Amino acid sequence: MARKTASASRNLPLKRFRGTLVLLGAGKMGGAMLDGWLARGLDPKRVVVLDPKPGKTIKALTRRGLKLNPKQSGKKPVQATALVVAVKPQVAAETLPAVQPMIGRGTLVLSIMAGRTLGFLAEHAGSAAALVRAMPNTPAAIGRGITVAVPARGVSAAQRKLATDLLAATGAVEWVKDESLMDAVTAVSGSGPAYVFLLAETLARAGTAAGLPAPLAERLGRATVAGSGELLRQSPLGADVLRQNVTSPGGTTAAALAVLMADPGMADLMARAVDAATKRSRELAG
């Protein structure tokens, strides 16, 4: 059973962080997290970024003290208080061994790699570290993401709090105890934005088929999905109640919902889609 993290966690001041934070991989998701950390007060001087092809924004942060790809030869390795793993899953096995010297017994290793299990992290990052596996989604890029995390045994309350602070920089955070739930999490929220984008896409296409100019149909589909999502986020009402509030008996919405909610209908289609994604996530995890 998932437990919701208090919304106030988004506002916890990372400026109090006094250790060294290592970010392995500064692509879209890793970069979004870094932006969130800095916006919440994290001192760039406490950040080490390891990325073979850093973007201009990352390079510019070196002027504020961020360390980019520091050379370790002949020196005592950087000791990470927290290591956030944001590389692509397929390169993790060859990338993680190179950063093992940075990982100590008290290091929090926080992975946002899809499909890579806690067992994988223990094998390639070392079982002595405090391991947390997390699954964010792409709305993290605008601070509207949601991330689900699961800790390995031995993660302390302080390390879990640090993980929450780091993840909350891009949106809401949920924790689960059972790692097997992460496959369904991936199917619902990790892959979920694609389902929503498909809804906007197909709604616009249906509008064009009904006679609307294509550019207008696209704008209507996009604005309707985006506005409805924001209403759902802000409203205390459940999605079912909001749906019913739009639906007048015998009206146009009721006519459309009679098609979407037929048996089999949208509910069956979504259940099959999530089931397919869940199974594929298990396959990828091995």
VOLO-371359 format. One record per residue (C-alpha): residue number from 1; residue in three letters; chain; x, y, z. Coordinates in nm, 2 decimals, m for minus. Example, Ala and Ser with C-alpha at 12.3 -4.5 7.8 and 13.67 -1.06 7.14 Angstrom:
BEGIN
[nufi 1,"ala","A",[1.23,m0.45,0.78]]
[nufi 2,"ser","A",[1.37,m0.11,0.71]]
END
This chain:
BEGIN
[nufi 1,"met","A",[0.00,0.00,0.00]]
[nufi 2,"ala","A",[0.15,0.33,m0.10]]
[nufi 3,"arg","A",[0.19,0.61,0.15]]
[nufi 4,"lys","A",[0.17,0.97,0.04]]
[nufi 5,"thr","A",[0.46,1.20,0.13]]
[nufi 6,"ala","A",[0.34,1.53,0.28]]
[nufi 7,"ser","A",[0.32,1.81,0.01]]
[nufi 8,"ala","A",[0.54,2.02,0.24]]
[nufi 9,"ser","A",[0.83,1.80,0.14]]
[nufi 10,"arg","A",[0.86,1.99,m0.18]]
[nufi 11,"asn","A",[0.96,2.30,0.02]]
[nufi 12,"leu","A",[1.23,2.14,0.24]]
[nufi 13,"pro","A",[1.54,2.36,0.20]]
[nufi 14,"leu","A",[1.82,2.17,0.02]]
[nufi 15,"lys","A",[2.04,2.46,0.11]]
[nufi 16,"arg","A",[2.10,2.28,0.44]]
[nufi 17,"phe","A",[2.26,1.99,0.26]]
[nufi 18,"arg","A",[2.63,1.98,0.36]]
[nufi 19,"gly","A",[2.76,1.68,0.18]]
[nufi 20,"thr","A",[2.86,1.60,m0.18]]
[nufi 21,"leu","A",[2.59,1.52,m0.43]]
[nufi 22,"val","A",[2.70,1.32,m0.73]]
[nufi 23,"leu","A",[2.47,1.32,m1.04]]
[nufi 24,"leu","A",[2.56,1.04,m1.28]]
[nufi 25,"gly","A",[2.39,1.13,m1.61]]
[nufi 26,"ala","A",[2.26,1.48,m1.68]]
[nufi 27,"gly","A",[2.02,1.42,m1.96]]
[nufi 28,"lys","A",[1.66,1.53,m1.97]]
[nufi 29,"met","A",[1.55,1.37,m1.64]]
[nufi 30,"gly","A",[1.88,1.42,m1.46]]
[nufi 31,"gly","A",[1.90,1.78,m1.58]]
[nufi 32,"ala","A",[1.54,1.84,m1.46]]
[nufi 33,"met","A",[1.63,1.71,m1.12]]
[nufi 34,"leu","A",[1.94,1.93,m1.10]]
[nufi 35,"asp","A",[1.74,2.24,m1.20]]
[nufi 36,"gly","A",[1.49,2.15,m0.92]]
[nufi 37,"trp","A",[1.77,2.11,m0.66]]
[nufi 38,"leu","A",[1.93,2.44,m0.74]]
[nufi 39,"ala","A",[1.60,2.62,m0.74]]
[nufi 40,"arg","A",[1.54,2.48,m0.39]]
[nufi 41,"gly","A",[1.87,2.62,m0.25]]
[nufi 42,"leu","A",[2.13,2.35,m0.32]]
[nufi 43,"asp","A",[2.47,2.50,m0.34]]
[nufi 44,"pro","A",[2.63,2.42,m0.68]]
[nufi 45,"lys","A",[2.96,2.38,m0.51]]
[nufi 46,"arg","A",[2.83,2.07,m0.35]]
[nufi 47,"val","A",[2.74,1.91,m0.68]]
[nufi 48,"val","A",[2.95,1.68,m0.90]]
[nufi 49,"val","A",[2.81,1.60,m1.24]]
[nufi 50,"leu","A",[2.94,1.30,m1.44]]
[nufi 51,"asp","A",[2.83,1.31,m1.80]]
[nufi 52,"pro","A",[3.03,1.24,m2.12]]
[nufi 53,"lys","A",[2.83,1.50,m2.32]]
[nufi 54,"pro","A",[2.72,1.77,m2.09]]
[nufi 55,"gly","A",[2.50,2.05,m2.23]]
[nufi 56,"lys","A",[2.58,2.42,m2.23]]
[nufi 57,"thr","A",[2.36,2.47,m1.92]]
[nufi 58,"ile","A",[2.56,2.22,m1.72]]
[nufi 59,"lys","A",[2.89,2.37,m1.84]]
[nufi 60,"ala","A",[2.78,2.72,m1.74]]
[nufi 61,"leu","A",[2.72,2.60,m1.38]]
[nufi 62,"thr","A",[3.09,2.53,m1.34]]
[nufi 63,"arg","A",[3.12,2.91,m1.30]]
[nufi 64,"arg","A",[2.91,2.88,m0.99]]
[nufi 65,"gly","A",[3.13,2.60,m0.85]]
[nufi 66,"leu","A",[2.97,2.29,m0.98]]
[nufi 67,"lys","A",[3.23,2.02,m1.05]]
[nufi 68,"leu","A",[3.20,1.86,m1.40]]
[nufi 69,"asn","A",[3.37,1.53,m1.47]]
[nufi 70,"pro","A",[3.66,1.58,m1.22]]
[nufi 71,"lys","A",[3.97,1.38,m1.27]]
[nufi 72,"gln","A",[4.02,1.12,m1.00]]
[nufi 73,"ser","A",[4.37,0.99,m1.09]]
[nufi 74,"gly","A",[4.63,1.03,m0.83]]
[nufi 75,"lys","A",[4.39,1.18,m0.58]]
[nufi 76,"lys","A",[4.16,1.06,m0.31]]
[nufi 77,"pro","A",[3.82,0.99,m0.49]]
[nufi 78,"val","A",[3.53,1.22,m0.42]]
[nufi 79,"gln","A",[3.32,1.06,m0.14]]
[nufi 80,"ala","A",[2.95,1.10,m0.23]]
[nufi 81,"thr","A",[2.69,1.16,0.04]]
[nufi 82,"ala","A",[2.44,1.08,m0.23]]
[nufi 83,"leu","A",[2.48,0.94,m0.58]]
[nufi 84,"val","A",[2.18,0.99,m0.81]]
[nufi 85,"val","A",[2.20,0.74,m1.10]]
[nufi 86,"ala","A",[2.02,0.89,m1.40]]
[nufi 87,"val","A",[2.19,0.71,m1.69]]
[nufi 88,"lys","A",[2.01,0.50,m1.95]]
[nufi 89,"pro","A",[1.95,0.15,m1.81]]
[nufi 90,"gln","A",[2.13,m0.02,m2.09]]
[nufi 91,"val","A",[2.46,0.15,m2.00]]
[nufi 92,"ala","A",[2.44,0.11,m1.63]]
[nufi 93,"ala","A",[2.63,m0.21,m1.60]]
[nufi 94,"glu","A",[2.94,m0.05,m1.76]]
[nufi 95,"thr","A",[2.90,0.29,m1.60]]
[nufi 96,"leu","A",[2.84,0.21,m1.23]]
[nufi 97,"pro","A",[3.17,0.03,m1.16]]
[nufi 98,"ala","A",[3.36,0.34,m1.25]]
[nufi 99,"val","A",[3.19,0.54,m0.97]]
[nufi 100,"gln","A",[3.22,0.27,m0.70]]
[nufi 101,"pro","A",[3.52,0.45,m0.54]]
[nufi 102,"met","A",[3.29,0.74,m0.47]]
[nufi 103,"ile","A",[3.05,0.51,m0.28]]
[nufi 104,"gly","A",[3.10,0.45,0.09]]
[nufi 105,"arg","A",[2.90,0.27,0.36]]
[nufi 106,"gly","A",[2.69,0.58,0.43]]
[nufi 107,"thr","A",[2.63,0.68,0.07]]
[nufi 108,"leu","A",[2.27,0.70,m0.05]]
[nufi 109,"val","A",[2.25,0.56,m0.40]]
[nufi 110,"leu","A",[1.93,0.68,m0.56]]
[nufi 111,"ser","A",[1.85,0.53,m0.90]]
[nufi 112,"ile","A",[1.58,0.66,m1.14]]
[nufi 113,"met","A",[1.66,0.40,m1.40]]
[nufi 114,"ala","A",[1.36,0.22,m1.54]]
[nufi 115,"gly","A",[1.36,m0.15,m1.49]]
[nufi 116,"arg","A",[1.68,m0.17,m1.29]]
[nufi 117,"thr","A",[1.61,m0.35,m0.96]]
[nufi 118,"leu","A",[1.76,m0.31,m0.61]]
[nufi 119,"gly","A",[1.94,m0.63,m0.67]]
[nufi 120,"phe","A",[2.10,m0.49,m0.98]]
[nufi 121,"leu","A",[2.21,m0.18,m0.79]]
[nufi 122,"ala","A",[2.36,m0.40,m0.51]]
[nufi 123,"glu","A",[2.55,m0.60,m0.77]]
[nufi 124,"his","A",[2.69,m0.30,m0.96]]
[nufi 125,"ala","A",[2.71,m0.02,m0.70]]
[nufi 126,"gly","A",[2.78,m0.22,m0.39]]
[nufi 127,"ser","A",[2.56,m0.36,m0.12]]
[nufi 128,"ala","A",[2.72,m0.15,0.15]]
[nufi 129,"ala","A",[2.55,0.16,0.02]]
[nufi 130,"ala","A",[2.19,0.27,0.11]]
[nufi 131,"leu","A",[2.00,0.18,m0.20]]
[nufi 132,"val","A",[1.67,0.34,m0.32]]
[nufi 133,"arg","A",[1.50,0.27,m0.65]]
[nufi 134,"ala","A",[1.27,0.53,m0.79]]
[nufi 135,"met","A",[1.04,0.58,m1.09]]
[nufi 136,"pro","A",[0.97,0.94,m1.20]]
[nufi 137,"asn","A",[0.78,1.05,m1.50]]
[nufi 138,"thr","A",[0.83,1.32,m1.77]]
[nufi 139,"pro","A",[0.62,1.60,m1.61]]
[nufi 140,"ala","A",[0.91,1.63,m1.38]]
[nufi 141,"ala","A",[1.06,1.86,m1.64]]
[nufi 142,"ile","A",[0.80,2.13,m1.53]]
[nufi 143,"gly","A",[0.79,2.04,m1.17]]
[nufi 144,"arg","A",[0.46,1.84,m1.21]]
[nufi 145,"gly","A",[0.60,1.49,m1.20]]
[nufi 146,"ile","A",[0.52,1.21,m0.96]]
[nufi 147,"thr","A",[0.78,0.97,m0.84]]
[nufi 148,"val","A",[0.74,0.64,m0.66]]
[nufi 149,"ala","A",[1.04,0.51,m0.46]]
[nufi 150,"val","A",[1.12,0.18,m0.28]]
[nufi 151,"pro","A",[1.41,0.15,m0.03]]
[nufi 152,"ala","A",[1.63,m0.15,0.02]]
[nufi 153,"arg","A",[1.68,m0.28,0.37]]
[nufi 154,"gly","A",[1.91,m0.07,0.58]]
[nufi 155,"val","A",[1.81,0.27,0.45]]
[nufi 156,"ser","A",[1.80,0.50,0.75]]
[nufi 157,"ala","A",[1.52,0.75,0.82]]
[nufi 158,"ala","A",[1.77,1.03,0.75]]
[nufi 159,"gln","A",[1.87,0.88,0.41]]
[nufi 160,"arg","A",[1.51,0.83,0.32]]
[nufi 161,"lys","A",[1.43,1.19,0.40]]
[nufi 162,"leu","A",[1.72,1.30,0.18]]
[nufi 163,"ala","A",[1.59,1.08,m0.10]]
[nufi 164,"thr","A",[1.25,1.24,m0.06]]
[nufi 165,"asp","A",[1.40,1.59,m0.06]]
[nufi 166,"leu","A",[1.59,1.51,m0.38]]
[nufi 167,"leu","A",[1.29,1.35,m0.56]]
[nufi 168,"ala","A",[1.04,1.62,m0.44]]
[nufi 169,"ala","A",[1.23,1.88,m0.64]]
[nufi 170,"thr","A",[1.04,1.77,m0.95]]
[nufi 171,"gly","A",[0.70,1.69,m0.80]]
[nufi 172,"ala","A",[0.51,1.46,m0.56]]
[nufi 173,"val","A",[0.67,1.16,m0.40]]
[nufi 174,"glu","A",[0.51,0.83,m0.30]]
[nufi 175,"trp","A",[0.69,0.54,m0.12]]
[nufi 176,"val","A",[0.61,0.17,m0.14]]
[nufi 177,"lys","A",[0.76,m0.12,0.06]]
[nufi 178,"asp","A",[0.72,m0.39,m0.20]]
[nufi 179,"glu","A",[0.95,m0.36,m0.50]]
[nufi 180,"ser","A",[0.73,m0.59,m0.71]]
[nufi 181,"leu","A",[0.49,m0.30,m0.73]]
[nufi 182,"met","A",[0.73,m0.09,m0.93]]
[nufi 183,"asp","A",[0.64,m0.27,m1.25]]
[nufi 184,"ala","A",[0.28,m0.15,m1.22]]
[nufi 185,"val","A",[0.40,0.19,m1.11]]
[nufi 186,"thr","A",[0.60,0.21,m1.44]]
[nufi 187,"ala","A",[0.29,0.10,m1.64]]
[nufi 188,"val","A",[0.06,0.36,m1.47]]
[nufi 189,"ser","A",[0.27,0.67,m1.40]]
[nufi 190,"gly","A",[0.60,0.61,m1.58]]
[nufi 191,"ser","A",[0.44,0.53,m1.91]]
[nufi 192,"gly","A",[0.12,0.72,m1.83]]
[nufi 193,"pro","A",[0.21,1.06,m1.99]]
[nufi 194,"ala","A",[0.22,0.88,m2.32]]
[nufi 195,"tyr","A",[m0.14,0.77,m2.28]]
[nufi 196,"val","A",[m0.25,1.12,m2.20]]
[nufi 197,"phe","A",[m0.06,1.26,m2.50]]
[nufi 198,"leu","A",[m0.23,0.99,m2.72]]
[nufi 199,"leu","A",[m0.57,1.11,m2.58]]
[nufi 200,"ala","A",[m0.49,1.46,m2.69]]
[nufi 201,"glu","A",[m0.37,1.34,m3.03]]
[nufi 202,"thr","A",[m0.67,1.12,m3.10]]
[nufi 203,"leu","A",[m0.92,1.38,m2.97]]
[nufi 204,"ala","A",[m0.77,1.63,m3.22]]
[nufi 205,"arg","A",[m0.79,1.37,m3.50]]
[nufi 206,"ala","A",[m1.15,1.30,m3.42]]
[nufi 207,"gly","A",[m1.23,1.67,m3.43]]
[nufi 208,"thr","A",[m1.07,1.70,m3.77]]
[nufi 209,"ala","A",[m1.28,1.40,m3.89]]
[nufi 210,"ala","A",[m1.59,1.58,m3.75]]
[nufi 211,"gly","A",[m1.51,1.88,m3.98]]
[nufi 212,"leu","A",[m1.29,2.11,m3.77]]
[nufi 213,"pro","A",[m0.98,2.27,m3.93]]
[nufi 214,"ala","A",[m0.69,2.06,m3.82]]
[nufi 215,"pro","A",[m0.50,2.34,m3.64]]
[nufi 216,"leu","A",[m0.81,2.43,m3.44]]
[nufi 217,"ala","A",[m0.88,2.07,m3.35]]
[nufi 218,"glu","A",[m0.52,2.03,m3.23]]
[nufi 219,"arg","A",[m0.55,2.34,m3.01]]
[nufi 220,"leu","A",[m0.88,2.23,m2.87]]
[nufi 221,"gly","A",[m0.75,1.88,m2.79]]
[nufi 222,"arg","A",[m0.44,2.00,m2.63]]
[nufi 223,"ala","A",[m0.61,2.27,m2.42]]
[nufi 224,"thr","A",[m0.89,2.04,m2.32]]
[nufi 225,"val","A",[m0.66,1.77,m2.19]]
[nufi 226,"ala","A",[m0.42,2.02,m2.02]]
[nufi 227,"gly","A",[m0.70,2.22,m1.86]]
[nufi 228,"ser","A",[m0.89,1.91,m1.74]]
[nufi 229,"gly","A",[m0.57,1.77,m1.59]]
[nufi 230,"glu","A",[m0.51,2.09,m1.40]]
[nufi 231,"leu","A",[m0.87,2.09,m1.28]]
[nufi 232,"leu","A",[m0.82,1.73,m1.16]]
[nufi 233,"arg","A",[m0.50,1.83,m0.98]]
[nufi 234,"gln","A",[m0.66,2.12,m0.80]]
[nufi 235,"ser","A",[m1.00,1.98,m0.72]]
[nufi 236,"pro","A",[m1.08,1.79,m0.40]]
[nufi 237,"leu","A",[m1.33,1.59,m0.60]]
[nufi 238,"gly","A",[m1.26,1.24,m0.74]]
[nufi 239,"ala","A",[m1.22,1.19,m1.12]]
[nufi 240,"asp","A",[m1.55,1.00,m1.13]]
[nufi 241,"val","A",[m1.74,1.30,m0.97]]
[nufi 242,"leu","A",[m1.57,1.55,m1.20]]
[nufi 243,"arg","A",[m1.68,1.33,m1.50]]
[nufi 244,"gln","A",[m2.03,1.31,m1.37]]
[nufi 245,"asn","A",[m2.04,1.69,m1.32]]
[nufi 246,"val","A",[m1.98,1.74,m1.70]]
[nufi 247,"thr","A",[m2.24,1.48,m1.80]]
[nufi 248,"ser","A",[m2.60,1.60,m1.83]]
[nufi 249,"pro","A",[m2.85,1.32,m1.87]]
[nufi 250,"gly","A",[m2.94,1.27,m2.24]]
[nufi 251,"gly","A",[m2.68,1.53,m2.35]]
[nufi 252,"thr","A",[m2.39,1.53,m2.58]]
[nufi 253,"thr","A",[m2.13,1.41,m2.32]]
[nufi 254,"ala","A",[m2.36,1.13,m2.22]]
[nufi 255,"ala","A",[m2.38,1.02,m2.59]]
[nufi 256,"ala","A",[m2.00,1.01,m2.62]]
[nufi 257,"leu","A",[m1.95,0.83,m2.28]]
[nufi 258,"ala","A",[m2.20,0.57,m2.39]]
[nufi 259,"val","A",[m1.95,0.47,m2.65]]
[nufi 260,"leu","A",[m1.64,0.51,m2.44]]
[nufi 261,"met","A",[m1.79,0.32,m2.15]]
[nufi 262,"ala","A",[m1.94,0.04,m2.35]]
[nufi 263,"asp","A",[m1.84,m0.32,m2.28]]
[nufi 264,"pro","A",[m1.56,m0.36,m2.38]]
[nufi 265,"gly","A",[m1.47,0.01,m2.38]]
[nufi 266,"met","A",[m1.21,0.25,m2.26]]
[nufi 267,"ala","A",[m1.18,0.09,m1.91]]
[nufi 268,"asp","A",[m1.11,m0.25,m2.07]]
[nufi 269,"leu","A",[m0.87,m0.10,m2.32]]
[nufi 270,"met","A",[m0.67,0.09,m2.05]]
[nufi 271,"ala","A",[m0.66,m0.22,m1.82]]
[nufi 272,"arg","A",[m0.51,m0.42,m2.11]]
[nufi 273,"ala","A",[m0.27,m0.15,m2.19]]
[nufi 274,"val","A",[m0.14,m0.12,m1.83]]
[nufi 275,"asp","A",[m0.12,m0.50,m1.81]]
[nufi 276,"ala","A",[0.09,m0.51,m2.12]]
[nufi 277,"ala","A",[0.32,m0.24,m1.99]]
[nufi 278,"thr","A",[0.35,m0.41,m1.65]]
[nufi 279,"lys","A",[0.45,m0.74,m1.81]]
[nufi 280,"arg","A",[0.70,m0.57,m2.04]]
[nufi 281,"ser","A",[0.85,m0.40,m1.73]]
[nufi 282,"arg","A",[0.90,m0.74,m1.56]]
[nufi 283,"glu","A",[1.06,m0.87,m1.88]]
[nufi 284,"leu","A",[1.31,m0.58,m1.90]]
[nufi 285,"ala","A",[1.39,m0.62,m1.53]]
[nufi 286,"gly","A",[1.48,m0.99,m1.59]]
END
